């Protein structure tokens, strides 16, 4: 057999340049992420060296100027808002992707995809403003004060729905057509094909979309700051006000100094570690040999 220069065994100069360029950009990206993590860690050192255990003591309140730095209520509030939003957005997003990919007519699917793209591009402050002026008063009519975990969950669900829907649709598109054609040839109905063939084959793509949505929700600041009430207390109901880690940083960083400032950096470090642990867990479950 005669091999050409374009064959993978004989990479061209253009291939070598592209490989070098992509490797260089990857190293730059990894270095920037590492520098950010190192910076946050260094800024947190004053309180880490003092008493890091106090941050995770449930009996500690958040009065950093008085030496009380309890983060547990804010960690719980962040997780409740995030996973509550995922519980709402995941079934809606997957159903949306099924409709767009397999059930919907082209005349409906095209404007619907445009609408999803529009929702993904709306600034978070606009979602927060809508939630503050419309959603919070509606919840307050049923259970005051209105600004609550529930409001944060609903706002975040709206915000991450396009991410889940578009990622799920991409995962469904990546499933080989032969899988679906074989299932149709066996006389299997559409619902059975979706649950027995399509979902298992698209699992990794669906999980990746969920991870992206969770990290987006955990890192959201402005919208949840506007609708959750910003009270540093342990929530015992979806109608209780709460403060998230990101909202706490945004509220207090402007005037924080000394150990107060270091405590805010440490809360950012905690948030980063939570995301890293979640991504690592998913990666081990989905990609382990």
N, C-alpha and C positions, 0 to 999 in steps of 0.2 A: 504494500500500500504506500502511496506517495503522500507525504504530509505537506501541507502548505504552511506558510509563515503565520497565517491567521489561526492555525490550530492551537489548542490550549497547551500542547507540548512545546510549542515554540512561540511564546508570547512576543508580541510586537513591541516596539519602542513606546507606542501609545499606551499599550496595556501596562508596561512598567511604570510610565509616568503617572498614569491614573492610580495604580496601586500605591505608589509612593505618596501621591497627593492625598488619597483617602486615608492612608495610615497617619500622615502628618496631622490632618484635621481631627482624626479620632484621638490622637495623643493630646492635642490642644484642648479638645472638649473635656477629656478625662482630667487633664491638669486643672482646668478652670473649676470643675466640680470639686476636685480635691482641695483646691485653695479656699473655696467657699467654706467647706467643712472645717478645715483647719482654722480659718478665721473665726468661725462661730465657736469652736472649741476653745480657742485662746481667750476670746472675750468672756467665756463662761467660767474660766478657771478661778477667779476670786471666790465665787460661791461654791464651786465644786470642791475646792480645798477646804472651805469652811465647814459645811455640813450638808452634803448632798442628800442624805436621808430625809431631811426635813421637807424636801419637795414632794415626797411621796407618802407623807404621813397624813392619813385621812382626817385627823383631828386638827391639823394646821389650817388656819384661814389664810387669805391672801392680803397681808398688810406688810409689804416688803420693807417699808421705811421703819417698821417696828420689829423687824427680824422674823416675821411670819411669812413663809413663802410656799404655802400649800398649793400644789398644782392639780391635785386629784380631782376637784370638782370641774376644772376646765378640761382636763383630759377626758373625763367621762362625758362632758357636754360635747366635745369635739367628736368623740366616737359615736355618740347617740345621733347627732345630726347627720354624720356621714353615712352610717350604715342604715339609718332610717331612710335617707334619700336613695340609697342603692336599692333597698327593698321596694321602693315605689318605681324607680326608673328602670330597673332591670327587666321586669316583665313587660312594661310598656315599650321599652326599646327593642327587645327581641321580637315582640309582636309587630312592631313597626317595620323591622327588617324583613320579617316573613311576608308582610303585606307588600312591601316594595319589591321584593325579589321574586315572589311566586304567585301572589294572589291578585295584586292590584293591576288595573288597566293602565296602560302607558299614559293616557290623558290625565290620570289622577296621580300617578307615581311621580311624574316629572315636577309638577308644582309642589308636591309634598316634600320631595328632596330639597327643593329650593327653600322651602319653609324651614326645614331642619338646619340647613346651612345658615339661614338668617338667625335662627335661635342661637346657634353656636357662636355667632359673631356679636351678639348684643353684649355691651359692657355689663359687668357685674353690678355696678352702681345703679343701673337702670332696673335690673331685677330687684335690687334692694329697695329702690324708691317705690316700685309697684307694690312690693310686699308691705312696706311701711304704711302706704296710703290706702291699700285695698284689702290685703290679706289679714293684716293685724287687726283692723277694726272688725272684720268678719268673725275672726276667732274670738275677739273680746265680747261680741254679742252673745256668744255661747258660754265662754269661760274667761273672765278677766284675768290678767291684764291684756292678753292678746299676743304680746311679744313673748315668744316661748320657743321651746324645743320644736313643737309642731310647725310653727312658722318657718323656722330654719330648715327643717326637713323638707317642707314643700318647696321652698325657694331653691334649695340645692338640687332637689329632684328635677325641677325645670331646667336648671343650669347644666346638669350632667346628662339629661335625656338625649340630646343630639350626639354626644360622645358615644353613649352606649348603642344607640340606633345605627349610627354610621359604622362603628366598629363591627357590630353584629352583621350588618349587610356585607361588609368586606369579607368577613369570615365565611359567610354563606356562599359568596361568589367564588371563594377559593376551593370549595368542595368540588372534586372532579365530577363532571356531568355523568360519567359512566356509573357512579354510585346510584344516582337518582334514576337513570334509565333502567338499570338492572332491577331496582326496586319496583318501578312501574311495570316492567315486564313480568314480574312475579305477581302482579295484581294487587299490590299493597296500596291502601288508601293514602291520601295526602297527609292526614294527621299522623298515621303510623310512620310514614316516611320521615316526617319532620322530627318526631321524637325518637325513632329507632335508628335512623340513618343520618339525617342532616345534623342534628345537635351533637351526637358523638363525634362526627367527622370534623365539625367546626369548633370543637371544644377549646382548643388552644387559642384560637382567634377570639372567641367569646370571653375567655378568661383575661386575655390581654386587654380587651375593651373595658372589662370591669375594673381591672387594676388602674387603668388610665382615669376612669371615672372616680374611683376612690381617692386617688392622689389629688385630682382636681378638687374634690369636695373637701378633703382635709386641709388643703392649702388655701381655700377661699376665705377672704377677709371681709371685704366691704359689705357684701349682701347680708352675711350672717350678723355682722356688727349692727346693721340697721334694724333687724327684725327679731333678734333673740332676747333682748332686754338687758344683756350685759350685767347680770347679777352673779357674783361669784359664790354660788351655793350649789350643793349637791341636788340635782333634779330628781324628784320622785314621781313625776307625772309629765306627760308630753305637753301639758299646759303650763309648766313651771318655766320661768325665765332662766336663762343660762348664759354663761360667757365661754367662748371657745378660746383656745390658745392663740390663734391668729388674731382674733379681735382684741385680746388682752395686749398683745405686742403693739398693735396699731394705736390703741388708746393711750398707752402709757409711755411709749418710747420717746415721744417728743419732749418730755420733761424729766425722764429718768436719768439719774447720775449714780456713779459709784456702784455699790453692790446691787442696788435696784436695777440698774442698767444690765449688769451681769446676769441677774436673775431672769430678765427678759430674754437675753441671748440663750440662757440655759433652756428656757421653755421652747425656743426655736429649735434647739438641739434635740430636745425630747421629741418634738414633732417630726424632725428629720429621721430620728432613729425609728420611730413608729412606722414611717413609710418604708424605710429600708428593711425592717423586719418583715413587713407584709409582702413586699416584692420578693424578698429572698425566700419566704415560705412558699409563695405561689410558684416561683421558679423551680424550687426543689420538687414540688408535687407534680408539676406539669412536664418538666424536661429531664427528670432523673431517669437514668437508664433502667 
